[in-house]
Amino acid sequence: MIYQTTVDHQTYRFEDLKTLLAKASPARSGDELAGLSAGSAEERMAAKIALADVPLKRFLEEALIPYEQDDVTRLIMDGHDNLAFTPISHLTVGDFRNWLLLDSTDSTVLSAVSSGITPEMAAAVSKLMRNQDLILVAKKCQVITRFRNTIGLPGHLSVRLQPNHPTDDLQGIAASMLDGLLYGAGDAVVGINPASDSLSTLTPLWEMMDELRQHFEIPMQTCVLTHVTTQIKAIEKGVPVDLVFQSIAGTQKTNESFGVTLSMLHEANEAARSLRRGTLGDNVMYFETGQGSALSASAHHGVDQQTCEARAYAVARAFKPLLTNTVVGFIGPEYLYDGKQIIRAGLEDHFCAKLLGVPMGCDVCYTNHAEADQDDMDTLMTLLGVAGLTYIMGIPGADDIMLNYQSTSFHDGLYLRSVLDLRRAPEFEAWLTRMSIAEPSGKLREISAGHQLLRALPHLPGAA
Amino acid sequence: MSTANPTLVQSNPWDELRTHTSARIALGRVGSSLPTTELLRFGLAHAQARDAVHHPLDIDTLKTQLHSRGFRTLHVHSKAADRHQYLLRPDYGRVLDSASREQLMAEAPAPELAIVIADGLSSFAASSHAVPLLELLKERFDTDWSQTPVVIAEQARVALGDEIGELLKAQLVIVLIGERPGLTSPDSLGLYITYQPRRGRMDSERNCISNVRPEGLPYPLAVYKLDYLIKKALQLQITGVNLKDNSVLPLLQSTPTA
C-alpha cells in the first residue's frame, strides 16, 4: 500500500508501512547507515504527517516483516488481544497520541489496553511524540514485578548492581558487590557480565553471590549474564540460579545471530520457574535489548532500528520478565552518534516498553568513540527518573572495567533518589535499615570499618 | 591531584578492598555525590580515552622506528576520508581508497606474512605497542623479515587487512590494531590473524589476541601466543573458530611485565 502526503505542491510517496516508519523516525546514524532515513528534513515531516493519518488497525493488516518468515511477527500477530484493543481500535496514529496524553487515560486504562497494542503501533506513535510526551505517558504506565522483592512501584527506582571484573576474579567481584550494597544498590538484581563462558568458571560466581545473599538474608536476586543455554545447563547441575538472562532482539534472524530461539527462552523460563526460588513472585527472566542490533546482524529487513527495538519488547513481554533494559549507548556511534541521539533513543525505548507492559530499566551509557559524556548521561538518567524508569545500572564510579564503557554509578542512583524523592524496592530498603546501611528515610548512614558486611570478604569461597 | 579537605568528604573505610580490583570502589561521597578529586580523576581518564580515539596516528615516527629496526614499510589509507566518516561508516574502514589499492597492486608479493599496523580506535595503542611487539616477533618467528611488508594503515578496521593481504598475495595477514579504549585502558592493542586473507572473510575466520599492553597482556606473552597461532595456522592452513589457542604459558606466566 502506498502512503502519501503533499506539502506545498510537492507530493511525498512512501511505498509501504516500514518505509513510512523509517522516514518518520527522528534522525539517527544507524538508519542513515542502513540507507533508510528521510532524505531531507521536509521529507521527514511529510512522513510524520502521513503516518499520523494511518489507522492503528492498519498495523494488524500490513506486517513489516512477513508472517511466514519471522517468528517475532508471528508472536506479535498471534498474541494480539483484540478485546483489549477495542477502546483504541478506531484511532489513527495521530489520534492515538492525543488519546495517550489525555488526563483521563490513566494507569488503569493504559494497563487494560496494553495487550492490544503492538510494538509497531507503539513505535509509530513514538515517532510523532516529543521527548516530553514520551516522559509523560511512560510515567502513567505501571508495570510491577516480583521475585524476592517488589520492583516498579510508583515513586520507586531500583538499581542493578553490576560488579564486573575483567578476569572474573571472585574477590574482585565480591569487592565491587560489597561496595554497591554499602551504597544501597542492588535491589533490581546483582548481575555479573562474565568474561568467560565456561560453566566451571561461572559456577563459583553464582555460588558466591548466593552465599552472601543467604548469609545476610538479603531480599534480592542474582544473575550471571551468560548465554541462555549455559544457564539452563547450570540449572540442570543444581547451581543456584535466580534469574535467567538473555539478550534479545526484534527479528528472528537477529535472535538467531545471538544463538537464541523463542523455544529456548520458553525452556529457560520453565527451568528457572521450576526451581521456585522466588519468595514473592515468579518473574524469573531478565532481558537486555538495544537499538541497532538488527542492523548489526544484517537482519533488519529494511525496518528502522527503533521499530526493530520495539519488536524486541513483544518478545520480552511474552515471558513476563522481572527486568528488561535497553543498553542504549553501548552499540557505538554508527548507530547512535551523540548525546542527543542516545537521549532520544533512551526515552523512546522506555516509553515503548512501558506502553507494552514491560518492566523497563535503562543502561544509560556510552562508549568512548561516541560524541557523548557523563553530562549527557546525567540528562538522560534525570529525564528517565522523571518518566518513572524501573531501574538504572550501578557500576563502581560508572566505569565498567570489563566491558570498557561508561554507565551510571551507585552515586548516580543516590542522586536520583535525592532530587526526585525515589525509594528503593520496599523489602530491600527495610533490609538496608536493619543492616544500619540506610536511615528509614532512605538516606545512607555512615559505615564504620567494623560493619558486618565488611567482615564478610575474607570468608568468601575462594578467598586466599 | 589536589588533596581534599577531609572534613568535607565522607570517606569509606573499605579502601583495602581495592587490592582485589581496579574498579572505582570506596570513592567516598559528598552528600550523595562524587567528591571533587574522584570527579577530576574520571574526567582525566575520559579525556585520555577520547584523545586516543581522535588523535591521528603519527605515521612518520612509526616509519622511522620501523626502518631503523630493518622493517620494510608501506603506507595506505582506507576509504574513510577522516575520523568523522570512519566512526559513522564502519564499512568504509574495511576497504582501501583507490590510490592505496593501485599502490599495493604494483607492489612485490609478500614472501609469507603481511603485517598491518592500524590506528583502529586507539592510535595510542598502535604507536606505543606495535614496534616493540614486532621486534619480539622477529626474534621468535623465522621468515624473510627484510622482504615482509609492514603496512601502516590509516582510518582502518580489522577487515582492511583482508584486502591488503589479498593484494600482497600473503599467506597470512596479521593486523595490529588499536582497540576501543576504556577508561582504564586507553591503549589496548588487538592482534588479528587471518589465513589466506581475501575480501569478504568473516570474523569467525580469524583468531584474535586482545588487550595487549604492559598492564594487560604483556608483550612477551602476547608474542608467545602470536607465534604459536602463526605456526599452527601455516601448518593446518586455517584460522578462525577451528583453530584453538592451546598455547600453554606455564613458564612465561611468572615473567614480569615487559
Interface residues (C-beta under 8 A of the other chain):
Chain A: S29 E32 L33 P163 N164 H165 P166 D169 Q171 G172 I173 A174 A175 S176 L178 D179 L182 G332 P333 E334 Y337 T367 N368 H369 D373 Q374 I395 P396 G397 A398 D399 D400 I401 N404 Y405 Q406 S409 H411 L414 Y415 R417 S418 L444 E446 I447 S448 A449 L454 L457
Chain B: Q10 N12 P13 W14 L17 R18 H20 T21 S22 A23 R24 I25 A26 L27 R29 G31 S32 S33 L34 E38 F42 A45 H46 A49 R50 A52 V53 L87 L88 R89 P90 D91 L121 R180 P181 G182 L183 T184 S185 N211
